[in-house]
């Protein structure tokens, strides 16, 4: 029996194509660097590089290892959002990590 499902391609918006790194609510897609020894997270964006602290950096590293979508960074709330695999959740389950600015030495 031949396949009778919808075979049309979804329409894309020009705004999403021209600025793929920008998402809703002022977030940007990033690849954070996690230092498990120092407990710091480094995030680099077009605005510059910032260093943050998190009490349990291994939780962020584990989430990044299981990520199913790009990691997002919200500058306003200083929240790192990682979507990890979840049973029955095709888009994954979002894990949010609120980061604190690292003390400068």
N, C-alpha and C positions, 0 to 999 in steps of 0.2 A: 504494500500500500504506500503511495507517495506521501511525502511530508506536506501537510496542508497548513502549517503555521504561518505567521506573519514574517515575511522575509525582508521587509523594508528596513533601511538603516535609520536610526534615530537622528533627528535634526540637531545640529549643533548651533550654538549662538556665537556670533562673531566676538562678543566680549570675552567669552570663556576661552576662545582660541587665542586671542591676542594677549591675554594676561593669565596664563595658566597657574602662576604661583599665588595669585590672590584668590581668596575664597571669601565666603560670607563672614560677617561680623568682624572684619579687620584682622583676619588671621592670615598667616603666610605659611607655606610649606617649607620645612627645614629638615636638615639632617643634623641632629644634635650630637655633640661629642661628650661622652660621659667618662669621667675619671673616677673609677671605683675607689682608688686609694685616698684621694683628697676629698671625695664626695662633692665634686663640682660638675656642673653641666655648662658647656660652652655652646652658644648659639650665635651663628653668623648670619646676618641678613644684609640687605642693601644699606640699611642704616648704620651698620657696623657690627662689631663683635662684642657680646656681653657674656659675663661669667656669673653663674648662679650657684647656690648651694641647695642641696636636698639631703635630708637626713638619712634616707635609705636609697642611695644611687643604684644599688643592685636591682631594685624594683623597676626602675626606668630601663636599665639594660635588658632585663628579662622581657619587658614589654616590647622594646625595640626589636628583639630577636624573634618575636611572634607577630610582628606588625603585618597587617594585611592591606593597609593603605598608607599613603604618605603621612608623615608626622606633621602636625600643625602647631604653630606657635601664635598665641594671642598676646600682642605687645601690651595692650591695655590692662589685662588681668594677670599677666606674667604666668600664663597657664600653657603647659605642654600637653597636647592631646595625641594619644597613640591609640589607633584602632587595632585591637588584637582579635584573633580568631575566637569565635563563640559558637557553640552548638545551636544550630537553627538560625543563626544570624549571618546572613550572606554578606552584609556590609561590615561585620565585625562588631565588637563591643568596645566602646570608647572608654579609655582610662585617662583620667586627667591628673596632672601633677602640677601643683602650685609651687613655683620656685621662688626663692628669696635671693636678693642680690648678695653676691659673695663679698666678704670684707676685703678691702684692698690692703696689701701689706706695705 
